[in-house]
Amino acid sequence: MSIHYESVQQIEAIVQGFEQCTTPKDDFSHASHLTVALWYLGHNSFDGAAAKMRNGLFRFIKHHDIPSEKYNETITMFWLDVVARFVAGDIAAIDDKRERLALPANQLVPVANELIQALRDPRLLFDYYSEGLINSPDAKVEWLPPDRKQLG
């Protein structure tokens, strides 16, 4: 396993940079997205994490003058769901999305590193979604279920 983070402070810095829009847009990588999703899921219910991620992405996009059409609700919810499933230890199912993920503080760094290693390829999305569906206007504004392979 590769070591991406060595401390909780490094993870907190990623989250703060995202929330405060101090991270340059080109430096907010796929691994950074996963890290923020993990942090939000560890501190909020799934719905709360989804709201924080969505609002944060809209703020980040606006701050960096990225066209708002770049946001995609289906992609955001897909990755949040996959991160939650990974942390729950079952990529196939999560029992209750209303509860926050039980992740002890001393496990945050190793779980974040494992998560980034396991989900490092953003093209995983296309195992579940066709390009046509994921790029559709509907997918940008609402969550759409996968058309290739189901998550659960």
N, CA, C and O atoms as a GROMACS GRO file, in nm:
protein
  608
    1MET      N    1   0.084  -0.119   0.000
    1MET     CA    2   0.000   0.000   0.000
    1MET      C    3   0.088   0.125   0.000
    1MET      O    4   0.187   0.133   0.073
    2SER      N    5   0.050   0.221  -0.083
    2SER     CA    6   0.126   0.346  -0.084
    2SER      C    7   0.078   0.436   0.031
    2SER      O    8  -0.038   0.430   0.072
    3ILE      N    9   0.168   0.517   0.079
    3ILE     CA   10   0.137   0.609   0.188
    3ILE      C   11   0.111   0.746   0.127
    3ILE      O   12   0.201   0.811   0.074
    4HIS      N   13  -0.013   0.789   0.136
    4HIS     CA   14  -0.050   0.920   0.085
    4HIS      C   15  -0.046   1.023   0.199
    4HIS      O   16   0.000   1.135   0.182
    5TYR      N   17  -0.097   0.980   0.315
    5TYR     CA   18  -0.101   1.067   0.433
    5TYR      C   19  -0.025   1.001   0.548
    5TYR      O   20  -0.024   0.879   0.562
    6GLU      N   21   0.038   1.085   0.628
    6GLU     CA   22   0.107   1.037   0.747
    6GLU      C   23   0.042   1.087   0.875
    6GLU      O   24   0.073   1.038   0.983
    7SER      N   25  -0.050   1.185   0.863
    7SER     CA   26  -0.112   1.240   0.983
    7SER      C   27  -0.254   1.288   0.955
    7SER      O   28  -0.290   1.316   0.840
    8VAL      N   29  -0.331   1.297   1.060
    8VAL     CA   30  -0.467   1.352   1.050
    8VAL      C   31  -0.459   1.498   1.007
    8VAL      O   32  -0.548   1.546   0.935
    9GLN      N   33  -0.357   1.569   1.049
    9GLN     CA   34  -0.342   1.710   1.013
    9GLN      C   35  -0.331   1.727   0.861
    9GLN      O   36  -0.381   1.826   0.806
   10GLN      N   37  -0.266   1.635   0.795
   10GLN     CA   38  -0.257   1.643   0.648
   10GLN      C   39  -0.396   1.628   0.586
   10GLN      O   40  -0.429   1.696   0.489
   11ILE      N   41  -0.475   1.538   0.640
   11ILE     CA   42  -0.612   1.519   0.591
   11ILE      C   43  -0.695   1.644   0.619
   11ILE      O   44  -0.768   1.691   0.532
   12GLU      N   45  -0.684   1.696   0.739
   12GLU     CA   46  -0.757   1.819   0.774
   12GLU      C   47  -0.718   1.934   0.681
   12GLU      O   48  -0.803   2.015   0.645
   13ALA      N   49  -0.592   1.942   0.642
   13ALA     CA   50  -0.546   2.048   0.552
   13ALA      C   51  -0.613   2.036   0.415
   13ALA      O   52  -0.645   2.137   0.353
   14ILE      N   53  -0.632   1.914   0.368
   14ILE     CA   54  -0.702   1.893   0.240
   14ILE      C   55  -0.845   1.943   0.251
   14ILE      O   56  -0.894   2.013   0.162
   15VAL      N   57  -0.912   1.907   0.360
   15VAL     CA   58  -1.052   1.947   0.381
   15VAL      C   59  -1.061   2.099   0.393
   15VAL      O   60  -1.147   2.161   0.331
   16GLN      N   61  -0.974   2.160   0.471
   16GLN     CA   62  -0.976   2.305   0.489
   16GLN      C   63  -0.947   2.379   0.358
   16GLN      O   64  -1.010   2.480   0.327
   17GLY      N   65  -0.851   2.328   0.283
   17GLY     CA   66  -0.818   2.390   0.154
   17GLY      C   67  -0.936   2.387   0.059
   17GLY      O   68  -0.960   2.482  -0.016
   18PHE      N   69  -1.011   2.276   0.062
   18PHE     CA   70  -1.131   2.264  -0.020
   18PHE      C   71  -1.239   2.360   0.030
   18PHE      O   72  -1.296   2.436  -0.048
   19GLU      N   73  -1.267   2.356   0.159
   19GLU     CA   74  -1.375   2.437   0.214
   19GLU      C   75  -1.348   2.587   0.203
   19GLU      O   76  -1.440   2.665   0.180
   20GLN      N   77  -1.223   2.626   0.218
   20GLN     CA   78  -1.188   2.768   0.213
   20GLN      C   79  -1.147   2.813   0.072
   20GLN      O   80  -1.115   2.929   0.050
   21CYS      N   81  -1.149   2.719  -0.021
   21CYS     CA   82  -1.114   2.746  -0.162
   21CYS      C   83  -0.972   2.798  -0.177
   21CYS      O   84  -0.943   2.875  -0.269
   22THR      N   85  -0.883   2.757  -0.088
   22THR     CA   86  -0.742   2.797  -0.099
   22THR      C   87  -0.661   2.697  -0.180
   22THR      O   88  -0.548   2.726  -0.219
   23THR      N   89  -0.718   2.581  -0.206
   23THR     CA   90  -0.651   2.482  -0.291
   23THR      C   91  -0.672   2.525  -0.436
   23THR      O   92  -0.786   2.545  -0.478
   24PRO      N   93  -0.564   2.538  -0.513
   24PRO     CA   94  -0.582   2.569  -0.655
   24PRO      C   95  -0.662   2.458  -0.723
   24PRO      O   96  -0.650   2.340  -0.688
   25LYS      N   97  -0.744   2.497  -0.820
   25LYS     CA   98  -0.833   2.399  -0.884
   25LYS      C   99  -0.755   2.281  -0.943
   25LYS      O  100  -0.803   2.168  -0.937
   26ASP      N  101  -0.639   2.305  -0.998
   26ASP     CA  102  -0.561   2.196  -1.058
   26ASP      C  103  -0.497   2.105  -0.954
   26ASP      O  104  -0.451   1.995  -0.987
   27ASP      N  105  -0.493   2.150  -0.828
   27ASP     CA  106  -0.435   2.068  -0.721
   27ASP      C  107  -0.540   1.986  -0.647
   27ASP      O  108  -0.506   1.903  -0.563
   28PHE      N  109  -0.668   2.009  -0.677
   28PHE     CA  110  -0.773   1.933  -0.610
   28PHE      C  111  -0.799   1.807  -0.693
   28PHE      O  112  -0.884   1.805  -0.782
   29SER      N  113  -0.724   1.704  -0.662
   29SER     CA  114  -0.719   1.580  -0.739
   29SER      C  115  -0.832   1.484  -0.702
   29SER      O  116  -0.912   1.511  -0.612
   30HIS      N  117  -0.837   1.373  -0.773
   30HIS     CA  118  -0.932   1.266  -0.740
   30HIS      C  119  -0.908   1.219  -0.596
   30HIS      O  120  -1.003   1.197  -0.521
   31ALA      N  121  -0.781   1.202  -0.558
   31ALA     CA  122  -0.749   1.161  -0.421
   31ALA      C  123  -0.800   1.263  -0.320
   31ALA      O  124  -0.846   1.226  -0.213
   32SER      N  125  -0.793   1.391  -0.353
   32SER     CA  126  -0.845   1.495  -0.264
   32SER      C  127  -0.996   1.484  -0.250
   32SER      O  128  -1.050   1.497  -0.140
   33HIS      N  129  -1.065   1.460  -0.361
   33HIS     CA  130  -1.210   1.439  -0.356
   33HIS      C  131  -1.244   1.322  -0.263
   33HIS      O  132  -1.334   1.334  -0.179
   34LEU      N  133  -1.173   1.212  -0.278
   34LEU     CA  134  -1.198   1.095  -0.193
   34LEU      C  135  -1.172   1.128  -0.046
   34LEU      O  136  -1.247   1.084   0.041
   35THR      N  137  -1.067   1.204  -0.020
   35THR     CA  138  -1.031   1.240   0.117
   35THR      C  139  -1.141   1.325   0.181
   35THR      O  140  -1.179   1.301   0.296
   36VAL      N  141  -1.190   1.423   0.108
   36VAL     CA  142  -1.296   1.508   0.161
   36VAL      C  143  -1.423   1.425   0.184
   36VAL      O  144  -1.490   1.440   0.287
   37ALA      N  145  -1.455   1.338   0.090
   37ALA     CA  146  -1.572   1.251   0.108
   37ALA      C  147  -1.558   1.166   0.234
   37ALA      O  148  -1.653   1.153   0.311
   38LEU      N  149  -1.442   1.108   0.254
   38LEU     CA  150  -1.417   1.028   0.374
   38LEU      C  151  -1.436   1.111   0.500
   38LEU      O  152  -1.501   1.066   0.595
   39TRP      N  153  -1.380   1.230   0.503
   39TRP     CA  154  -1.391   1.318   0.619
   39TRP      C  155  -1.538   1.351   0.647
   39TRP      O  156  -1.583   1.342   0.761
   40TYR      N  157  -1.610   1.390   0.543
   40TYR     CA  158  -1.750   1.426   0.562
   40TYR      C  159  -1.833   1.308   0.610
   40TYR      O  160  -1.920   1.324   0.696
   41LEU      N  161  -1.807   1.191   0.557
   41LEU     CA  162  -1.882   1.072   0.598
   41LEU      C  163  -1.849   1.033   0.742
   41LEU      O  164  -1.934   0.976   0.812
   42GLY      N  165  -1.729   1.063   0.787
   42GLY     CA  166  -1.691   1.032   0.924
   42GLY      C  167  -1.745   1.131   1.026
   42GLY      O  168  -1.743   1.105   1.146
   43HIS      N  169  -1.794   1.244   0.977
   43HIS     CA  170  -1.842   1.349   1.068
   43HIS      C  171  -1.990   1.383   1.049
   43HIS      O  172  -2.043   1.468   1.120
   44ASN      N  173  -2.055   1.318   0.955
   44ASN     CA  174  -2.195   1.349   0.922
   44ASN      C  175  -2.268   1.223   0.879
   44ASN      O  176  -2.205   1.122   0.847
   45SER      N  177  -2.399   1.229   0.879
   45SER     CA  178  -2.478   1.124   0.816
   45SER      C  179  -2.446   1.126   0.666
   45SER      O  180  -2.383   1.220   0.617
   46PHE      N  181  -2.491   1.024   0.594
   46PHE     CA  182  -2.469   1.023   0.449
   46PHE      C  183  -2.533   1.147   0.386
   46PHE      O  184  -2.471   1.214   0.304
   47ASP      N  185  -2.656   1.176   0.425
   47ASP     CA  186  -2.725   1.293   0.368
   47ASP      C  187  -2.653   1.423   0.403
   47ASP      O  188  -2.643   1.513   0.320
   48GLY      N  189  -2.604   1.432   0.526
   48GLY     CA  190  -2.528   1.550   0.567
   48GLY      C  191  -2.398   1.562   0.489
   48GLY      O  192  -2.360   1.671   0.446
   49ALA      N  193  -2.330   1.450   0.471
   49ALA     CA  194  -2.205   1.450   0.393
   49ALA      C  195  -2.233   1.488   0.248
   49ALA      O  196  -2.156   1.562   0.186
   50ALA      N  197  -2.343   1.437   0.194
   50ALA     CA  198  -2.380   1.470   0.056
   50ALA      C  199  -2.405   1.620   0.041
   50ALA      O  200  -2.360   1.682  -0.055
   51ALA      N  201  -2.477   1.677   0.137
   51ALA     CA  202  -2.505   1.821   0.132
   51ALA      C  203  -2.376   1.902   0.143
   51ALA      O  204  -2.358   2.000   0.070
   52LYS      N  205  -2.288   1.863   0.234
   52LYS     CA  206  -2.161   1.936   0.250
   52LYS      C  207  -2.075   1.924   0.124
   52LYS      O  208  -2.012   2.021   0.082
   53MET      N  209  -2.071   1.805   0.065
   53MET     CA  210  -1.991   1.785  -0.055
   53MET      C  211  -2.048   1.866  -0.171
   53MET      O  212  -1.974   1.935  -0.242
   54ARG      N  213  -2.177   1.858  -0.190
   54ARG     CA  214  -2.243   1.932  -0.298
   54ARG      C  215  -2.220   2.083  -0.281
   54ARG      O  216  -2.176   2.151  -0.374
   55ASN      N  217  -2.249   2.135  -0.163
   55ASN     CA  218  -2.232   2.279  -0.137
   55ASN      C  219  -2.086   2.321  -0.152
   55ASN      O  220  -2.056   2.427  -0.207
   56GLY      N  221  -1.996   2.236  -0.102
   56GLY     CA  222  -1.854   2.266  -0.114
   56GLY      C  223  -1.808   2.269  -0.258
   56GLY      O  224  -1.730   2.356  -0.297
   57LEU      N  225  -1.856   2.174  -0.338
   57LEU     CA  226  -1.817   2.172  -0.479
   57LEU      C  227  -1.871   2.294  -0.553
   57LEU      O  228  -1.801   2.353  -0.635
   58PHE      N  229  -1.996   2.331  -0.525
   58PHE     CA  230  -2.050   2.452  -0.588
   58PHE      C  231  -1.969   2.576  -0.549
   58PHE      O  232  -1.941   2.661  -0.634
   59ARG      N  233  -1.932   2.586  -0.423
   59ARG     CA  234  -1.852   2.700  -0.376
   59ARG      C  235  -1.714   2.699  -0.444
   59ARG      O  236  -1.667   2.802  -0.490
   60PHE      N  237  -1.652   2.582  -0.448
   60PHE     CA  238  -1.519   2.568  -0.509
   60PHE      C  239  -1.524   2.604  -0.658
   60PHE      O  240  -1.439   2.676  -0.708
   61ILE      N  241  -1.626   2.552  -0.726
   61ILE     CA  242  -1.643   2.580  -0.870
   61ILE      C  243  -1.660   2.729  -0.893
   61ILE      O  244  -1.596   2.787  -0.981
   62LYS      N  245  -1.746   2.791  -0.814
   62LYS     CA  246  -1.772   2.936  -0.830
   62LYS      C  247  -1.645   3.016  -0.801
   62LYS      O  248  -1.610   3.106  -0.876
   63HIS      N  249  -1.577   2.982  -0.691
   63HIS     CA  250  -1.456   3.055  -0.652
   63HIS      C  251  -1.350   3.050  -0.762
   63HIS      O  252  -1.281   3.149  -0.786
   64HIS      N  253  -1.338   2.936  -0.827
   64HIS     CA  254  -1.233   2.918  -0.929
   64HIS      C  255  -1.282   2.946  -1.070
   64HIS      O  256  -1.215   2.911  -1.168
   65ASP      N  257  -1.398   3.010  -1.082
   65ASP     CA  258  -1.454   3.048  -1.213
   65ASP      C  259  -1.465   2.931  -1.309
   65ASP      O  260  -1.438   2.944  -1.429
   66ILE      N  261  -1.504   2.817  -1.256
   66ILE     CA  262  -1.529   2.698  -1.337
   66ILE      C  263  -1.676   2.703  -1.375
   66ILE      O  264  -1.760   2.732  -1.290
   67PRO      N  265  -1.710   2.674  -1.501
   67PRO     CA  266  -1.852   2.676  -1.540
   67PRO      C  267  -1.934   2.583  -1.450
   67PRO      O  268  -1.894   2.469  -1.425
   68SER      N  269  -2.048   2.631  -1.403
   68SER     CA  270  -2.130   2.553  -1.310
   68SER      C  271  -2.180   2.423  -1.372
   68SER      O  272  -2.211   2.328  -1.301
   69GLU      N  273  -2.186   2.418  -1.505
   69GLU     CA  274  -2.229   2.294  -1.572
   69GLU      C  275  -2.130   2.180  -1.552
   69GLU      O  276  -2.161   2.064  -1.580
   70LYS      N  277  -2.013   2.212  -1.504
   70LYS     CA  278  -1.910   2.109  -1.478
   70LYS      C  279  -1.952   2.017  -1.364
   70LYS      O  280  -1.911   1.901  -1.358
   71TYR      N  281  -2.035   2.070  -1.271
   71TYR     CA  282  -2.082   1.989  -1.159
   71TYR      C  283  -2.174   1.879  -1.212
   71TYR      O  284  -2.256   1.901  -1.301
   72ASN      N  285  -2.160   1.759  -1.152
   72ASN     CA  286  -2.244   1.646  -1.191
   72ASN      C  287  -2.290   1.575  -1.064
   72ASN      O  288  -2.211   1.513  -0.994
   73GLU      N  289  -2.420   1.586  -1.036
   73GLU     CA  290  -2.477   1.526  -0.915
   73GLU      C  291  -2.459   1.374  -0.913
   73GLU      O  292  -2.430   1.317  -0.807
   74THR      N  293  -2.476   1.310  -1.026
   74THR     CA  294  -2.463   1.164  -1.030
   74THR      C  295  -2.320   1.120  -0.997
   74THR      O  296  -2.301   1.025  -0.922
   75ILE      N  297  -2.223   1.189  -1.052
   75ILE     CA  298  -2.083   1.156  -1.022
   75ILE      C  299  -2.054   1.179  -0.874
   75ILE      O  300  -1.992   1.095  -0.809
   76THR      N  301  -2.098   1.292  -0.821
   76THR     CA  302  -2.074   1.323  -0.680
   76THR      C  303  -2.134   1.217  -0.590
   76THR      O  304  -2.067   1.168  -0.498
   77MET      N  305  -2.259   1.179  -0.615
   77MET     CA  306  -2.326   1.080  -0.530
   77MET      C  307  -2.268   0.940  -0.550
   77MET      O  308  -2.262   0.862  -0.455
   78PHE      N  309  -2.226   0.909  -0.672
   78PHE     CA  310  -2.162   0.779  -0.696
   78PHE      C  311  -2.038   0.765  -0.608
   78PHE      O  312  -2.023   0.665  -0.537
   79TRP      N  313  -1.948   0.864  -0.612
   79TRP     CA  314  -1.824   0.854  -0.537
   79TRP      C  315  -1.848   0.857  -0.387
   79TRP      O  316  -1.780   0.786  -0.312
   80LEU      N  317  -1.942   0.937  -0.342
   80LEU     CA  318  -1.974   0.939  -0.199
   80LEU      C  319  -2.024   0.802  -0.155
   80LEU      O  320  -1.986   0.753  -0.049
   81ASP      N  321  -2.109   0.742  -0.236
   81ASP     CA  322  -2.162   0.610  -0.205
   81ASP      C  323  -2.051   0.504  -0.204
   81ASP      O  324  -2.046   0.420  -0.116
   82VAL      N  325  -1.962   0.510  -0.302
   82VAL     CA  326  -1.853   0.413  -0.310
   82VAL      C  327  -1.759   0.428  -0.190
   82VAL      O  328  -1.714   0.328  -0.134
   83VAL      N  329  -1.730   0.550  -0.150
   83VAL     CA  330  -1.644   0.572  -0.033
   83VAL      C  331  -1.712   0.517   0.092
   83VAL      O  332  -1.649   0.449   0.173
   84ALA      N  333  -1.842   0.544   0.108
   84ALA     CA  334  -1.915   0.493   0.224
   84ALA      C  335  -1.914   0.340   0.226
   84ALA      O  336  -1.895   0.280   0.331
   85ARG      N  337  -1.932   0.279   0.112
   85ARG     CA  338  -1.932   0.132   0.103
   85ARG      C  339  -1.793   0.077   0.136
   85ARG      O  340  -1.781  -0.024   0.205
   86PHE      N  341  -1.689   0.143   0.088
   86PHE     CA  342  -1.552   0.099   0.116
   86PHE      C  343  -1.526   0.103   0.265
   86PHE      O  344  -1.475   0.007   0.322
   87VAL      N  345  -1.559   0.214   0.329
   87VAL     CA  346  -1.531   0.230   0.472
   87VAL      C  347  -1.615   0.134   0.554
   87VAL      O  348  -1.570   0.083   0.656
   88ALA      N  349  -1.739   0.110   0.510
   88ALA     CA  350  -1.826   0.017   0.581
   88ALA      C  351  -1.777  -0.127   0.566
   88ALA      O  352  -1.826  -0.217   0.634
   89GLY      N  353  -1.680  -0.148   0.477
   89GLY     CA  354  -1.623  -0.280   0.459
   89GLY      C  355  -1.701  -0.368   0.365
   89GLY      O  356  -1.676  -0.488   0.354
   90ASP      N  357  -1.797  -0.309   0.295
   90ASP     CA  358  -1.879  -0.388   0.204
   90ASP      C  359  -1.914  -0.301   0.085
   90ASP      O  360  -2.000  -0.214   0.094
   91ILE      N  361  -1.848  -0.325  -0.025
   91ILE     CA  362  -1.872  -0.247  -0.146
   91ILE      C  363  -2.013  -0.274  -0.199
   91ILE      O  364  -2.062  -0.200  -0.284
   92ALA      N  365  -2.077  -0.378  -0.150
   92ALA     CA  366  -2.209  -0.415  -0.202
   92ALA      C  367  -2.325  -0.352  -0.126
   92ALA      O  368  -2.434  -0.338  -0.183
   93ALA      N  369  -2.307  -0.315   0.000
   93ALA     CA  370  -2.424  -0.266   0.075
   93ALA      C  371  -2.385  -0.181   0.194
   93ALA      O  372  -2.282  -0.202   0.258
   94ILE      N  373  -2.469  -0.085   0.222
   94ILE     CA  374  -2.458  -0.005   0.343
   94ILE      C  375  -2.594  -0.014   0.410
   94ILE      O  376  -2.697   0.007   0.346
   95ASP      N  377  -2.595  -0.045   0.539
   95ASP     CA  378  -2.721  -0.066   0.609
   95ASP      C  379  -2.802   0.061   0.628
   95ASP      O  380  -2.922   0.062   0.597
   96ASP      N  381  -2.743   0.166   0.676
   96ASP     CA  382  -2.820   0.283   0.715
   96ASP      C  383  -2.744   0.410   0.681
   96ASP      O  384  -2.647   0.445   0.748
   97LYS      N  385  -2.787   0.478   0.577
   97LYS     CA  386  -2.718   0.599   0.532
   97LYS      C  387  -2.748   0.719   0.621
   97LYS      O  388  -2.692   0.826   0.600
   98ARG      N  389  -2.835   0.703   0.718
   98ARG     CA  390  -2.866   0.816   0.807
   98ARG      C  391  -2.760   0.831   0.915
   98ARG      O  392  -2.747   0.938   0.974
   99GLU      N  393  -2.686   0.726   0.941
   99GLU     CA  394  -2.583   0.730   1.046
   99GLU      C  395  -2.449   0.766   0.984
   99GLU      O  396  -2.422   0.735   0.868
  100ARG      N  397  -2.366   0.833   1.063
  100ARG     CA  398  -2.231   0.860   1.015
  100ARG      C  399  -2.150   0.731   1.027
  100ARG      O  400  -2.182   0.642   1.106
  101LEU      N  401  -2.046   0.723   0.948
  101LEU     CA  402  -1.962   0.604   0.951
  101LEU      C  403  -1.883   0.599   1.081
  101LEU      O  404  -1.826   0.700   1.124
  102ALA      N  405  -1.881   0.484   1.142
  102ALA     CA  406  -1.805   0.466   1.266
  102ALA      C  407  -1.659   0.442   1.229
  102ALA      O  408  -1.620   0.330   1.193
  103LEU      N  409  -1.579   0.546   1.237
  103LEU     CA  410  -1.439   0.537   1.202
  103LEU      C  411  -1.358   0.598   1.316
  103LEU      O  412  -1.354   0.720   1.331
  104PRO      N  413  -1.292   0.513   1.397
  104PRO     CA  414  -1.211   0.566   1.508
  104PRO      C  415  -1.103   0.660   1.456
  104PRO      O  416  -1.046   0.638   1.349
  105ALA      N  417  -1.076   0.765   1.530
  105ALA     CA  418  -0.980   0.867   1.490
  105ALA      C  419  -0.844   0.806   1.455
  105ALA      O  420  -0.777   0.852   1.362
  106ASN      N  421  -0.802   0.704   1.528
  106ASN     CA  422  -0.671   0.645   1.501
  106ASN      C  423  -0.670   0.561   1.373
  106ASN      O  424  -0.565   0.513   1.331
  107GLN      N  425  -0.786   0.542   1.312
  107GLN     CA  426  -0.794   0.466   1.187
  107GLN      C  427  -0.808   0.554   1.064
  107GLN      O  428  -0.802   0.505   0.951
  108LEU      N  429  -0.826   0.684   1.085
  108LEU     CA  430  -0.850   0.774   0.973
  108LEU      C  431  -0.737   0.772   0.870
  108LEU      O  432  -0.762   0.758   0.751
  109VAL      N  433  -0.614   0.784   0.915
  109VAL     CA  434  -0.501   0.788   0.822
  109VAL      C  435  -0.485   0.657   0.746
  109VAL      O  436  -0.476   0.660   0.623
  110PRO      N  437  -0.481   0.541   0.814
  110PRO     CA  438  -0.468   0.418   0.735
  110PRO      C  439  -0.586   0.392   0.642
  110PRO      O  440  -0.568   0.342   0.531
  111VAL      N  441  -0.707   0.425   0.686
  111VAL     CA  442  -0.824   0.405   0.599
  111VAL      C  443  -0.817   0.499   0.479
  111VAL      O  444  -0.848   0.458   0.367
  112ALA      N  445  -0.778   0.623   0.501
  112ALA     CA  446  -0.764   0.718   0.390
  112ALA      C  447  -0.661   0.667   0.289
  112ALA      O  448  -0.684   0.674   0.168
  113ASN      N  449  -0.549   0.617   0.336
  113ASN     CA  450  -0.447   0.564   0.245
  113ASN      C  451  -0.497   0.441   0.170
  113ASN      O  452  -0.472   0.429   0.050
  114GLU      N  453  -0.566   0.352   0.238
  114GLU     CA  454  -0.623   0.233   0.171
  114GLU      C  455  -0.728   0.274   0.069
  114GLU      O  456  -0.733   0.219  -0.041
  115LEU      N  457  -0.811   0.370   0.106
  115LEU     CA  458  -0.916   0.418   0.017
  115LEU      C  459  -0.858   0.475  -0.112
  115LEU      O  460  -0.903   0.441  -0.221
  116ILE      N  461  -0.760   0.560  -0.098
  116ILE     CA  462  -0.698   0.622  -0.216
  116ILE      C  463  -0.632   0.517  -0.304
  116ILE      O  464  -0.637   0.526  -0.427
  117GLN      N  465  -0.570   0.419  -0.243
  117GLN     CA  466  -0.507   0.311  -0.320
  117GLN      C  467  -0.613   0.228  -0.393
  117GLN      O  468  -0.598   0.200  -0.512
  118ALA      N  469  -0.717   0.190  -0.322
  118ALA     CA  470  -0.819   0.102  -0.380
  118ALA      C  471  -0.904   0.172  -0.487
  118ALA      O  472  -0.946   0.109  -0.584
  119LEU      N  473  -0.929   0.301  -0.469
  119LEU     CA  474  -1.019   0.373  -0.559
  119LEU      C  475  -0.946   0.481  -0.638
  119LEU      O  476  -1.005   0.582  -0.676
  120ARG      N  477  -0.818   0.458  -0.664
  120ARG     CA  478  -0.734   0.560  -0.726
  120ARG      C  479  -0.771   0.590  -0.871
  120ARG      O  480  -0.735   0.696  -0.923
  121ASP      N  481  -0.842   0.500  -0.937
  121ASP     CA  482  -0.874   0.520  -1.078
  121ASP      C  483  -1.013   0.582  -1.093
  121ASP      O  484  -1.113   0.514  -1.069
  122PRO      N  485  -1.020   0.709  -1.133
  122PRO     CA  486  -1.150   0.773  -1.147
  122PRO      C  487  -1.236   0.710  -1.256
  122PRO      O  488  -1.357   0.733  -1.261
  123ARG      N  489  -1.175   0.631  -1.344
  123ARG     CA  490  -1.251   0.565  -1.451
  123ARG      C  491  -1.335   0.448  -1.399
  123ARG      O  492  -1.412   0.390  -1.475
  124LEU      N  493  -1.322   0.414  -1.270
  124LEU     CA  494  -1.410   0.313  -1.210
  124LEU      C  495  -1.556   0.348  -1.236
  124LEU      O  496  -1.639   0.259  -1.252
  125LEU      N  497  -1.586   0.475  -1.238
  125LEU     CA  498  -1.721   0.524  -1.265
  125LEU      C  499  -1.779   0.459  -1.390
  125LEU      O  500  -1.898   0.428  -1.394
  126PHE      N  501  -1.696   0.438  -1.492
  126PHE     CA  502  -1.744   0.385  -1.619
  126PHE      C  503  -1.765   0.234  -1.619
  126PHE      O  504  -1.812   0.178  -1.718
  127ASP      N  505  -1.730   0.168  -1.509
  127ASP     CA  506  -1.772   0.028  -1.492
  127ASP      C  507  -1.922   0.024  -1.463
  127ASP      O  508  -1.988  -0.077  -1.489
  128TYR      N  509  -1.974   0.133  -1.411
  128TYR     CA  510  -2.114   0.141  -1.367
  128TYR      C  511  -2.201   0.225  -1.459
  128TYR      O  512  -2.321   0.200  -1.473
  129TYR      N  513  -2.142   0.326  -1.522
  129TYR     CA  514  -2.217   0.420  -1.605
  129TYR      C  515  -2.160   0.428  -1.746
  129TYR      O  516  -2.038   0.426  -1.766
  130SER      N  517  -2.248   0.436  -1.844
  130SER     CA  518  -2.205   0.466  -1.980
  130SER      C  519  -2.172   0.615  -1.988
  130SER      O  520  -2.224   0.695  -1.910
  131GLU      N  521  -2.087   0.651  -2.082
  131GLU     CA  522  -2.053   0.792  -2.099
  131GLU      C  523  -2.176   0.873  -2.136
  131GLU      O  524  -2.192   0.987  -2.091
  132GLY      N  525  -2.262   0.815  -2.217
  132GLY     CA  526  -2.383   0.885  -2.257
  132GLY      C  527  -2.469   0.923  -2.138
  132GLY      O  528  -2.518   1.036  -2.130
  133LEU      N  529  -2.489   0.830  -2.045
  133LEU     CA  530  -2.572   0.859  -1.929
  133LEU      C  531  -2.503   0.958  -1.835
  133LEU      O  532  -2.564   1.054  -1.789
  134ILE      N  533  -2.377   0.935  -1.806
  134ILE     CA  534  -2.308   1.019  -1.709
  134ILE      C  535  -2.293   1.162  -1.758
  134ILE      O  536  -2.285   1.255  -1.678
  135ASN      N  537  -2.289   1.181  -1.888
  135ASN     CA  538  -2.276   1.316  -1.945
  135ASN      C  539  -2.410   1.379  -1.982
  135ASN      O  540  -2.414   1.487  -2.040
  136SER      N  541  -2.518   1.312  -1.950
  136SER     CA  542  -2.651   1.364  -1.985
  136SER      C  543  -2.687   1.483  -1.896
  136SER      O  544  -2.639   1.493  -1.783
  137PRO      N  545  -2.772   1.572  -1.947
  137PRO     CA  546  -2.816   1.686  -1.865
  137PRO      C  547  -2.883   1.641  -1.735
  137PRO      O  548  -2.866   1.706  -1.632
  138ASP      N  549  -2.959   1.532  -1.738
  138ASP     CA  550  -3.026   1.485  -1.617
  138ASP      C  551  -2.926   1.440  -1.510
  138ASP      O  552  -2.947   1.465  -1.392
  139ALA      N  553  -2.818   1.375  -1.552
  139ALA     CA  554  -2.718   1.326  -1.456
  139ALA      C  555  -2.648   1.441  -1.385
  139ALA      O  556  -2.599   1.425  -1.273
  140LYS      N  557  -2.642   1.555  -1.449
  140LYS     CA  558  -2.576   1.671  -1.389
  140LYS      C  559  -2.657   1.731  -1.275
  140LYS      O  560  -2.599   1.789  -1.182
  141VAL      N  561  -2.789   1.717  -1.280
  141VAL     CA  562  -2.873   1.785  -1.181
  141VAL      C  563  -2.939   1.692  -1.080
  141VAL      O  564  -2.990   1.738  -0.978
  142GLU      N  565  -2.940   1.562  -1.108
  142GLU     CA  566  -3.000   1.467  -1.014
  142GLU      C  567  -2.925   1.334  -1.022
  142GLU      O  568  -2.863   1.302  -1.123
  143TRP      N  569  -2.934   1.258  -0.913
  143TRP     CA  570  -2.869   1.128  -0.912
  143TRP      C  571  -2.947   1.034  -1.002
  143TRP      O  572  -3.069   1.023  -0.991
  144LEU      N  573  -2.875   0.966  -1.090
  144LEU     CA  574  -2.935   0.863  -1.173
  144LEU      C  575  -2.869   0.730  -1.142
  144LEU      O  576  -2.748   0.725  -1.120
  145PRO      N  577  -2.947   0.622  -1.138
  145PRO     CA  578  -2.887   0.490  -1.110
  145PRO      C  579  -2.798   0.447  -1.227
  145PRO      O  580  -2.819   0.488  -1.341
  146PRO      N  581  -2.700   0.362  -1.197
  146PRO     CA  582  -2.610   0.313  -1.302
  146PRO      C  583  -2.686   0.236  -1.410
  146PRO      O  584  -2.788   0.173  -1.383
  147ASP      N  585  -2.635   0.243  -1.532
  147ASP     CA  586  -2.696   0.172  -1.644
  147ASP      C  587  -2.613   0.052  -1.690
  147ASP      O  588  -2.656  -0.022  -1.779
  148ARG      N  589  -2.496   0.033  -1.633
  148ARG     CA  590  -2.411  -0.081  -1.672
  148ARG      C  591  -2.409  -0.190  -1.566
  148ARG      O  592  -2.430  -0.308  -1.596
  149LYS      N  593  -2.384  -0.151  -1.443
  149LYS     CA  594  -2.370  -0.247  -1.334
  149LYS      C  595  -2.418  -0.179  -1.206
  149LYS      O  596  -2.385  -0.063  -1.181
  150GLN      N  597  -2.496  -0.250  -1.128
  150GLN     CA  598  -2.550  -0.192  -1.003
  150GLN      C  599  -2.446  -0.199  -0.892
  150GLN      O  600  -2.364  -0.291  -0.888
  151LEU      N  601  -2.451  -0.103  -0.802
  151LEU     CA  602  -2.361  -0.102  -0.687
  151LEU      C  603  -2.402  -0.206  -0.582
  151LEU      O  604  -2.315  -0.268  -0.522
  152GLY      N  605  -2.526  -0.224  -0.561
  152GLY     CA  606  -2.567  -0.312  -0.452
  152GLY      C  607  -2.651  -0.428  -0.490
  152GLY      O  608  -2.690  -0.507  -0.404
   0.00000   0.00000   0.00000
